[in-house]
């Protein structure tokens, strides 16, 4: 896959970065306002993307899948 060609990073990290870029682009296309990416919460983990939709904050966890893994949530 085209996003797995960078050297020095494992394929699952590259797939995750690619998924975050795709999700960010799509949510912006839908009109949501992008606020921050990869927000770290001490002792808890990380929030992939945070957007605003009018008065609502949207916290997004991105889980990219290969076509063979696709299924309904």
C-alpha positions in Angstrom: 0.0 0.0 0.0 1.2 3.5 -0.8 1.2 4.7 2.8 3.6 1.9 3.9 6.6 3.1 2.0 8.2 5.4 4.5 11.3 4.0 6.1 11.8 3.9 9.9 8.2 3.5 11.0 6.3 0.3 11.4 3.4 -0.4 9.0 0.7 -0.1 11.7 1.9 3.4 12.7 2.0 4.5 9.0 -1.5 3.1 8.5 -2.7 5.1 11.6 -1.2 8.3 10.3 -2.8 7.8 6.9 -6.2 7.0 8.6 -6.0 10.2 10.7 -5.2 12.3 7.6 -8.2 10.8 5.7 -10.6 11.3 8.6 -9.4 14.8 9.2 -9.9 15.7 5.5 -13.4 14.1 5.4 -14.6 15.8 8.6 -13.4 19.2 7.4 -15.2 18.6 4.0 -18.3 18.0 6.0 -17.9 21.4 7.6 -16.5 20.6 11.1 -13.9 23.0 12.5 -10.5 21.2 13.2 -9.1 22.0 16.6 -6.2 19.6 17.4 -4.6 16.3 16.5 -3.0 13.7 18.8 -4.0 15.4 22.0 -2.3 13.6 24.9 -4.1 13.0 28.2 -1.7 12.2 31.0 -2.2 8.8 32.5 -5.0 8.0 30.0 -3.7 8.0 26.4 -4.3 10.1 23.3 -7.3 11.5 21.4 -6.6 11.3 17.7 -8.7 14.3 16.5 -10.8 16.9 18.1 -13.3 19.0 16.1 -16.0 21.5 16.8 -19.4 21.2 15.2 -21.1 24.5 16.2 -21.5 24.2 20.0 -20.5 20.6 20.1 -17.0 19.2 20.7 -16.3 16.0 18.7 -13.6 13.6 19.9 -12.5 11.2 17.2 -10.7 7.9 17.6 -9.4 6.6 14.2 -9.1 2.9 13.5 -8.1 2.4 9.9 -8.8 -1.0 8.4 -7.7 -3.0 5.4 -10.4 -3.9 2.9 -10.3 -7.5 4.1 -11.1 -6.3 7.6 -14.1 -4.0 6.7 -17.3 -4.6 8.6 -20.1 -2.6 10.1 -19.3 -1.0 13.5 
